[in-house]
Amino acid sequence: MGGVIELFLIMLVVATAAFLPLGYFIYKYTQKNGQPFGETEPHGDSPSLVNDLAETVIHFVKSKFAKK
């Protein structure tokens, strides 16, 4: 019987560790009226080297496919 109780406690600790990030996110999400990370900048407003490079690659690939 002691093995069953040990297994139950271990599983309880593992489940708690697994679902703790979800609980924290839900707590933060409900804390600030649906804004879990506060006021954030909308995506795409700030210039980014990675975004510029991705757009250049996309336009290059589109132009290569359009010529064929």
URLINTA-V438755 format. One record per residue. RES is the residue in three letters. PHI is phi in whole degrees, 0 to 359 (none if undefined). OMEGA is omega in degrees with one decimal (none if undefined). D_LAST is the distance of its C-alpha to the last C-alpha in Angstrom with 1 decimal. Layout:
# URLINTA-V438755
RES&PHI&OMEGA&D_LAST / RES&PHI&OMEGA&D_LAST
This chain:
# URLINTA-V438755
MET&none&179.8&72.9 / GLY&295&178.6&72.2 / GLY&294&179.4&68.9 / VAL&293&179.5&67.6 / ILE&293&176.3&68.5 / GLU&300&-180.0&66.9 / LEU&298&178.3&63.7 / PHE&299&-179.4&63.7 / LEU&293&178.1&64.1 / ILE&296&178.9&61.3 / MET&295&177.6&59.0 / LEU&295&178.3&60.1 / VAL&294&179.6&59.2 / VAL&296&179.1&55.8 / ALA&296&178.0&55.0 / THR&297&179.2&56.2 / ALA&294&-178.3&54.0 / ALA&287&-175.4&51.0 / PHE&263&179.6&51.4 / LEU&298&177.9&52.7 / PRO&299&177.9&49.4 / LEU&296&178.1&48.7 / GLY&297&178.9&52.2 / TYR&294&179.2&51.8 / PHE&296&178.4&48.5 / ILE&297&178.3&50.2 / TYR&298&-179.2&53.2 / LYS&292&-178.4&51.2 / TYR&294&-178.9&49.1 / THR&278&-176.2&52.2 / GLN&286&-173.7&54.0 / LYS&241&175.7&52.1 / ASN&54&175.0&51.2 / GLY&84&177.2&47.8 / GLN&238&-172.5&46.8 / PRO&292&-176.2&47.2 / PHE&242&178.3&46.2 / GLY&79&179.0&47.7 / GLU&283&178.3&45.9 / THR&243&-179.8&42.4 / GLU&283&177.6&39.7 / PRO&299&-177.2&36.9 / HIS&296&174.8&33.7 / GLY&97&-178.9&31.3 / ASP&280&-177.4&34.1 / SER&264&179.1&34.7 / PRO&292&-177.1&32.2 / SER&217&178.2&31.0 / LEU&296&-179.3&29.3 / VAL&294&178.4&27.7 / ASN&296&178.7&26.3 / ASP&297&179.0&25.0 / LEU&295&179.3&23.3 / ALA&296&177.7&21.8 / GLU&296&178.2&20.5 / THR&297&179.6&19.0 / VAL&295&179.7&17.2 / ILE&297&178.9&15.9 / HIS&295&178.0&14.7 / PHE&297&-179.3&13.0 / VAL&294&178.7&11.2 / LYS&297&180.0&10.3 / SER&292&177.6&9.0 / LYS&293&179.6&6.8 / PHE&287&-178.4&5.4 / ALA&289&-179.7&5.6 / LYS&286&-176.5&3.8 / LYS&274&none&0.0
